[in-house]
Amino acid sequence: MIGQEHEGTEVLCLDVDEDTDADTLCAELLGPWSPTMIALRRGGRHVTELAPLHLRDRSHQEGERPDGVHLITGGLGGLGLAVARHLSRTVPGIRLALVSRGAPDPRDERDETAAEDPRRHRQVTALRELEDLGARVRCYRADVADEAAMADVVRAVRADLGRIACVIHAAGVAGDGFLFRKDAGTFRATLAPKVLGATVLDLVTADDPPQLMVCFGSTTSVFGVAGQGDYTAANTYLDHFADHRTALGRRTVTVDWTDWLDTGMAFDHGVRRDQGFFRSISVEDGLGSLDEILAAPRSPVVVGEINYGMLGSVDPDLLAAQLRRAPLVLEESVRQRVAGAGGEPRRAPAEDAPAGPAPDEGVTLLGREDGGYSETEHQVARIWARELGLDRLNVHESAFSLGGDSLVALRMAQSIQKTMAVRVSMVDLFRYVTIADLAAHLDSKKSHG
Ligand SMILES: NC(=O)c1ccc[n+]([C@@H]2O[C@H](COP(=O)([O-])OP(=O)(O)OC[C@H]3O[C@@H](n4cnc5c(N)ncnc54)[C@H](OP(=O)(O)O)[C@@H]3O)[C@@H](O)[C@H]2O)c1
């Protein structure tokens, strides 16, 4: 992420062992640095490849689907409840243990805050629905990163519901902010539920390991997302945690989800659909894929479809440069399609996606009481409006809190260059994240020639 957030800084992650000799190391350091994560082990060179996998093609080994109590961390969150509902529908009489740091059980009528809090109200409604579907559901309050608290939870679950057959680790918090201004507390808070949480879950169930542990990771670990260094690190850890734990004989899968539509943290943060390298996924498709993964675990697996429509709108040279800096390589057939996407027309927005204003349509600017905005602010706003699909913009709001990511930033940089004839780097876009700041920066660049 340092390389993505600081243009001009190249970062290579070389994982070496004691067999790596100086010549091999020098060859890597002097080489093209593509991909940017390489492992050199026992004379071999290992890189990660993104390759198509059809889950319905059952040529790989199938496992036995876990049968018994399902413990879901983050169980009262968007995806946690969607999974709980799906399991309740498909596995009659399933026993579910839902863990989160919130109230012990949002159904507890003694807790008077529940009635006033819409999130808690939604949780209560969902829990009642699970019971109506015939599930036995218990809620437990704990921080998944707290080993002592989680040991207590596991003891309580076994006493209340029985043996734990499957752990679905869906606890997580979204990261926020570029590394150069992120404080340690924010970084730790984002890493804790995933990094410590996965490790704690393994430790506290070690005396009777579940048949399967499924960790909810994210496609951020595939290419990273600028401004999400902590979240990217946390999810990358989960990818490798699954490999490591499986190698120790305890079956573990990490699913790298793309943005879910209609529920969960991407939905709550207003992330616009189909904005990244992978297209967004419907709840129904997400749950269907989870079923396939539970039946025939593969890890790490990305669930999603490559967003060729969006890639087609990015300058092919810039896209190729981005991909060269990626931590992985694309399998040949994927690489060819991505390279060919440059010539494809951009996919029309789906019916329910907010339609962006046409390039020269007016955009309402907000944020100043006197209503005075400079011409540069209007120009920048038109570009943002088109890329973010909005027609009202506050000049003091960050593009990234409105759903922008590195691909959106890349296209913004191109548009600014094309329409305003000023050269801006990705670093500029990540440093000047509001319309007001970016416009001031562009004006000062123009005045300095
Ligand atoms: N939604 C998406 O589009 C998407 C895409 C990619 C990956 N994912 C991953 O899928 C998982 C579920 O996400 P979501 O969308 O359902 O998010 P969500 O609605 O925000 O739910 C996450 C849940 O995790 C719980 N949690 C956070 N930290 C915890 C901790 N230390 N201990 C115990 N519980 C904790 C939160 O509850 P409390 O705050 O009450 O503890 C919350 O209920 C996450 O790991 C996320 O990274 C989601």
The ligand as an ORCA input file, in Angstrom:
! r2SCAN-3c Opt
* xyz 0 1
  N     -19.944     -6.101      3.214
  C     -19.046     -6.224      2.266
  O     -19.263     -5.757      1.142
  C     -17.762     -6.946      2.532
  C     -16.858     -7.073      1.451
  C     -15.657     -7.716      1.676
  C     -15.404     -8.288      2.919
  N     -16.295     -8.162      3.946
  C     -15.948     -8.757      5.239
  O     -17.040     -9.507      5.735
  C     -17.086     -9.416      7.157
  C     -18.473     -8.969      7.595
  O     -18.660     -7.647      7.132
  P     -20.067     -6.905      7.171
  O     -20.227     -6.262      5.861
  O     -21.115     -7.801      7.697
  O     -19.727     -5.747      8.226
  P     -20.620     -5.200      9.417
  O     -22.044     -5.138      9.025
  O     -19.947     -3.961      9.875
  O     -20.450     -6.336     10.513
  C     -19.234     -6.615     11.109
  C     -19.514     -7.114     12.506
  O     -18.286     -7.428     13.148
  C     -18.460     -7.149     14.536
  N     -17.135     -6.917     15.111
  C     -16.222     -5.981     14.733
  N     -15.143     -6.090     15.495
  C     -15.354     -7.111     16.357
  C     -14.590     -7.707     17.383
  N     -13.365     -7.254     17.701
  N     -15.109     -8.736     18.072
  C     -16.349     -9.200     17.775
  N     -17.120     -8.682     16.810
  C     -16.625     -7.645     16.109
  C     -19.330     -5.894     14.565
  O     -20.179     -5.861     15.694
  P     -19.796     -5.036     17.026
  O     -19.302     -3.713     16.567
  O     -21.029     -5.021     17.834
  O     -18.751     -5.860     17.653
  C     -20.230     -6.086     13.352
  O     -21.463     -6.638     13.720
  C     -15.974     -8.470      7.573
  O     -14.873     -9.208      7.977
  C     -15.659     -7.709      6.308
  O     -14.314     -7.284      6.277
  C     -17.459     -7.499      3.775
*
